[in-house]
Amino acid sequence: MSEHLVLTVIARDRPGIIRAISEVITRHSGNWVDSSMGRLAGEFAGILLIAAPAAGIAALEADLIKLADSGITVQTRRAASEPAAPKGKRIFIELTGADHAGIIAEISGEIARLGASIDELSTRVFPGSMSGTSMFEAHADLVLPEGIDEEAVRERLEDIADDLMVEIEVELPGDKKNQSQRRA
């Protein structure tokens, strides 16, 4: 029987971080299931899901924590149950506008008030092409619980976008775009 662990990782960015983590996982007969990782301000940060034999989980966790000796901080958390896809309707939002504090707080607050959850979120700040003004961009996959009207969600997020002076695109199920086109 296997158990699932969620790992968070942070280290000063350098070659070999993923190799070091994957070697420990493999040494304990673990399987790298899912991950999201990247470089942020010279730091490497990531979160991953692994599966490993239940009998060796404690030893695996101990060896992952020992990576701190090489500058890689790993925190582990045992998953409560088998990973399951969130239930509900999926929508995608894409937001762009001049960077300022509070954008994610306002949008995520409204998403929570609507009863929806954020399945994936990626953000970045980049220089504007003409003015050099800092621009903010966010992409999010949302899961709406059954019974929520997608059009009402779209309208509410568009209203907030107007208040925040950002542009938002909300893609509902059945819209013409698909995920591979959105992120290409």
C-alpha contacts under 8 A as a table, 3 or more apart, distances in Angstrom:
res1	aa1	res2	aa2	distance
1	M	53	P	5.87
1	M	54	A	5.94
2	S	51	A	6.08
2	S	52	A	5.08
2	S	53	P	4.17
2	S	54	A	4.86
3	E	51	A	5.49
3	E	52	A	5.54
3	E	53	P	6.12
3	E	54	A	5.12
3	E	57	I	7.49
3	E	78	R	7.59
3	E	79	A	7.61
4	H	49	L	6.80
4	H	50	I	5.56
4	H	51	A	4.40
4	H	52	A	6.53
4	H	78	R	6.11
4	H	79	A	5.37
4	H	81	S	7.67
4	H	82	E	7.17
5	L	49	L	5.72
5	L	50	I	5.34
5	L	51	A	6.36
5	L	52	A	7.98
5	L	76	T	6.41
5	L	77	R	5.58
5	L	78	R	4.50
5	L	79	A	5.37
6	V	47	I	7.06
6	V	48	L	5.67
6	V	49	L	4.59
6	V	50	I	6.52
6	V	76	T	5.77
6	V	77	R	5.20
6	V	78	R	6.24
6	V	79	A	6.32
7	L	47	I	5.51
7	L	48	L	5.21
7	L	49	L	6.33
7	L	50	I	7.80
7	L	74	V	6.46
7	L	75	Q	5.58
7	L	76	T	4.59
7	L	77	R	6.44
8	T	45	A	7.55
8	T	46	G	5.73
8	T	47	I	4.45
8	T	48	L	6.61
8	T	74	V	5.61
8	T	75	Q	5.26
8	T	76	T	6.62
9	V	44	F	7.73
9	V	45	A	5.50
9	V	46	G	5.09
9	V	47	I	6.20
9	V	72	I	6.92
9	V	73	T	5.63
9	V	74	V	4.61
9	V	75	Q	6.65
10	I	43	E	6.90
10	I	44	F	5.51
10	I	45	A	4.47
10	I	46	G	6.60
10	I	72	I	6.05
10	I	73	T	5.33
10	I	74	V	6.78
11	A	17	I	7.85
11	A	43	E	5.74
11	A	44	F	5.25
11	A	45	A	6.73
11	A	71	G	6.01
11	A	72	I	4.79
11	A	73	T	6.21
12	R	42	G	6.30
12	R	43	E	4.47
12	R	44	F	5.83
12	R	71	G	7.37
12	R	72	I	7.80
13	D	17	I	7.82
13	D	39	R	6.79
13	D	42	G	5.62
13	D	43	E	4.75
13	D	44	F	4.71
14	R	17	I	6.76
14	R	44	F	7.86
16	G	19	R	5.01
16	G	20	A	6.08
17	I	20	A	5.25
17	I	21	I	6.43
17	I	72	I	7.33
18	I	21	I	5.16
18	I	22	S	5.96
19	R	22	S	5.15
19	R	23	E	6.02
20	A	23	E	5.28
20	A	24	V	6.59
20	A	67	L	7.90
21	I	24	V	5.39
21	I	25	I	6.40
21	I	64	L	7.16
21	I	67	L	7.86
22	S	25	I	5.01
22	S	26	T	6.00
22	S	32	W	7.58
23	E	26	T	5.11
23	E	27	R	5.97
24	V	27	R	5.11
24	V	28	H	6.50
24	V	60	L	7.28
24	V	63	D	6.76
24	V	64	L	6.64
25	I	28	H	5.38
25	I	29	S	6.51
25	I	30	G	4.88
25	I	31	N	6.83
25	I	32	W	7.52
25	I	50	I	7.99
25	I	52	A	7.97
25	I	60	L	7.03
26	T	29	S	4.93
26	T	30	G	5.20
26	T	31	N	6.91
27	R	30	G	7.36
28	H	52	A	7.17
28	H	53	P	7.97
28	H	56	G	6.91
28	H	59	A	7.97
28	H	60	L	6.05
29	S	52	A	6.14
29	S	53	P	7.00
30	G	50	I	6.63
30	G	51	A	5.52
30	G	52	A	4.11
30	G	53	P	6.94
31	N	50	I	5.46
31	N	51	A	5.12
31	N	52	A	6.22
32	W	35	S	7.92
32	W	48	L	7.57
32	W	49	L	6.50
32	W	50	I	4.68
32	W	51	A	6.76
33	V	48	L	7.45
33	V	49	L	5.43
33	V	50	I	5.08
33	V	51	A	6.77
34	D	48	L	5.56
34	D	49	L	5.09
34	D	50	I	7.05
35	S	46	G	7.21
35	S	47	I	5.67
35	S	48	L	4.02
35	S	49	L	6.18
36	S	46	G	5.65
36	S	47	I	5.57
36	S	48	L	6.41
37	M	44	F	7.41
37	M	45	A	5.73
37	M	46	G	3.96
37	M	47	I	6.33
38	G	44	F	5.80
38	G	45	A	5.66
38	G	46	G	6.32
39	R	42	G	6.23
39	R	43	E	5.50
39	R	44	F	4.47
39	R	45	A	6.21
40	L	43	E	5.15
40	L	44	F	6.24
40	L	45	A	7.07
52	A	56	G	7.36
52	A	57	I	6.69
53	P	56	G	5.70
53	P	57	I	6.58
54	A	57	I	5.35
55	A	58	A	7.77
56	G	59	A	5.47
56	G	60	L	6.19
57	I	60	L	5.01
57	I	61	E	6.09
58	A	61	E	5.15
58	A	62	A	6.22
59	A	62	A	5.05
59	A	63	D	6.24
60	L	63	D	5.20
60	L	64	L	6.18
61	E	64	L	5.12
61	E	65	I	6.21
61	E	76	T	6.74
62	A	65	I	5.19
62	A	66	K	6.32
63	D	66	K	4.99
63	D	67	L	6.83
64	L	67	L	5.45
64	L	74	V	6.20
65	I	68	A	5.98
65	I	73	T	6.91
65	I	74	V	5.66
65	I	75	Q	6.99
66	K	69	D	5.81
67	L	70	S	5.44
67	L	71	G	6.71
67	L	72	I	5.26
67	L	73	T	6.54
67	L	74	V	7.17
68	A	71	G	4.80
68	A	72	I	4.65
68	A	73	T	4.89
68	A	74	V	7.18
69	D	72	I	7.25
79	A	82	E	7.31
79	A	83	P	7.79
86	P	119	D	7.82
86	P	143	V	6.94
87	K	143	V	7.17
87	K	145	P	7.03
88	G	143	V	5.63
88	G	144	L	5.21
88	G	145	P	4.74
88	G	146	E	5.58
89	K	143	V	5.51
89	K	144	L	5.03
89	K	145	P	6.63
89	K	146	E	7.05
89	K	173	P	7.49
90	R	141	D	6.83
90	R	142	L	5.54
90	R	143	V	4.60
90	R	144	L	6.16
90	R	172	L	7.35
90	R	173	P	6.76
91	I	141	D	5.96
91	I	142	L	5.25
91	I	143	V	6.52
91	I	144	L	7.54
91	I	170	V	7.07
91	I	171	E	5.69
91	I	172	L	4.96
91	I	173	P	6.34
92	F	139	H	7.41
92	F	140	A	5.75
92	F	141	D	4.61
92	F	142	L	6.06
92	F	170	V	5.83
92	F	171	E	5.08
92	F	172	L	6.81
93	I	138	A	7.89
93	I	139	H	5.76
93	I	140	A	5.27
93	I	141	D	6.56
93	I	142	L	7.75
93	I	168	I	6.78
93	I	169	E	5.53
93	I	170	V	4.54
93	I	171	E	6.22
94	E	137	E	7.41
94	E	138	A	5.73
94	E	139	H	4.61
94	E	140	A	6.61
94	E	168	I	5.56
94	E	169	E	5.12
94	E	170	V	6.64
95	L	136	F	7.87
95	L	137	E	5.52
95	L	138	A	5.09
95	L	139	H	6.53
95	L	166	V	6.77
95	L	167	E	5.56
95	L	168	I	4.29
95	L	169	E	6.41
96	T	135	M	7.12
96	T	136	F	5.61
96	T	137	E	4.50
96	T	138	A	6.64
96	T	166	V	5.69
96	T	167	E	5.25
96	T	168	I	6.50
97	G	135	M	5.60
97	G	136	F	5.44
97	G	137	E	6.79
97	G	165	M	6.86
97	G	166	V	4.28
97	G	167	E	6.02
98	A	133	T	7.13
98	A	134	S	6.10
98	A	135	M	4.42
98	A	136	F	5.82
98	A	165	M	7.82
98	A	166	V	6.93
99	D	125	V	7.02
99	D	134	S	5.51
99	D	135	M	4.75
99	D	136	F	4.65
100	H	103	I	6.77
100	H	136	F	7.86
102	G	105	A	5.03
102	G	106	E	6.02
103	I	106	E	5.40
103	I	107	I	6.23
103	I	164	L	6.88
104	I	107	I	5.17
104	I	108	S	5.69
105	A	108	S	5.39
105	A	109	G	5.82
106	E	109	G	5.14
106	E	110	E	6.33
106	E	160	I	7.70
107	I	110	E	5.30
107	I	111	I	6.24
107	I	157	L	7.25
107	I	160	I	7.21
108	S	111	I	4.94
108	S	112	A	6.15
108	S	118	I	7.97
109	G	112	A	5.19
109	G	113	R	6.19
110	E	113	R	4.90
110	E	114	L	6.13
110	E	157	L	7.57
111	I	114	L	5.16
111	I	115	G	6.55
111	I	116	A	5.45
111	I	117	S	6.66
111	I	118	I	7.79
112	A	115	G	5.05
112	A	116	A	5.57
112	A	117	S	6.41
113	R	116	A	7.55
114	L	153	V	7.39
115	G	144	L	7.03
115	G	145	P	6.81
116	A	142	L	6.65
116	A	143	V	5.64
116	A	144	L	4.58
116	A	145	P	6.16
117	S	142	L	5.63
117	S	143	V	5.34
117	S	144	L	6.73
118	I	121	L	6.84
118	I	140	A	6.73
118	I	141	D	6.04
118	I	142	L	4.59
118	I	143	V	6.42
119	D	140	A	7.37
119	D	141	D	5.45
119	D	142	L	5.48
119	D	143	V	6.52
120	E	140	A	5.45
120	E	141	D	5.14
120	E	142	L	7.23
121	L	138	A	7.08
121	L	139	H	5.75
121	L	140	A	4.41
121	L	141	D	6.65
122	S	138	A	5.66
122	S	139	H	5.33
122	S	140	A	6.51
123	T	136	F	7.33
123	T	137	E	5.52
123	T	138	A	4.26
123	T	139	H	6.43
124	R	136	F	5.92
124	R	137	E	5.41
124	R	138	A	6.65
125	V	134	S	6.35
125	V	135	M	5.46
125	V	136	F	4.55
125	V	137	E	6.35
126	F	134	S	5.61
126	F	135	M	5.25
126	F	136	F	6.56
127	P	131	S	7.97
127	P	132	G	4.83
127	P	133	T	5.59
127	P	134	S	4.66
127	P	135	M	5.82
128	G	131	S	5.68
128	G	132	G	4.45
128	G	133	T	5.04
128	G	134	S	5.83
128	G	135	M	5.71
129	S	132	G	5.96
144	L	148	I	6.50
144	L	150	E	7.92
145	P	148	I	6.16
148	I	152	A	7.86
148	I	153	V	7.77
149	D	152	A	5.35
149	D	153	V	6.55
150	E	153	V	5.05
150	E	154	R	6.23
150	E	172	L	6.78
151	E	154	R	4.95
151	E	155	E	6.13
152	A	155	E	5.10
152	A	156	R	6.10
153	V	156	R	5.17
153	V	157	L	6.15
154	R	157	L	5.31
154	R	158	E	6.10
154	R	170	V	5.94
155	E	158	E	5.09
155	E	159	D	6.15
156	R	159	D	5.08
156	R	160	I	6.37
157	L	160	I	5.13
157	L	161	A	6.10
157	L	168	I	7.63
158	E	161	A	4.94
158	E	162	D	6.31
158	E	167	E	7.96
158	E	168	I	6.35
158	E	169	E	7.94
159	D	162	D	5.21
159	D	163	D	6.50
160	I	163	D	4.97
160	I	164	L	6.17
161	A	164	L	5.00
161	A	165	M	5.87
161	A	166	V	5.13
161	A	167	E	6.04
161	A	168	I	6.20
162	D	165	M	4.93
162	D	166	V	6.29
162	D	167	E	7.40
163	D	166	V	7.93
171	E	175	D	6.06
171	E	177	K	7.67
172	L	175	D	5.56
175	D	178	N	7.83
177	K	181	Q	6.33
177	K	182	R	6.75
178	N	181	Q	5.47
178	N	182	R	6.32
179	Q	182	R	5.04
179	Q	183	R	6.36
180	S	183	R	5.56
180	S	184	A	6.01
181	Q	184	A	5.25
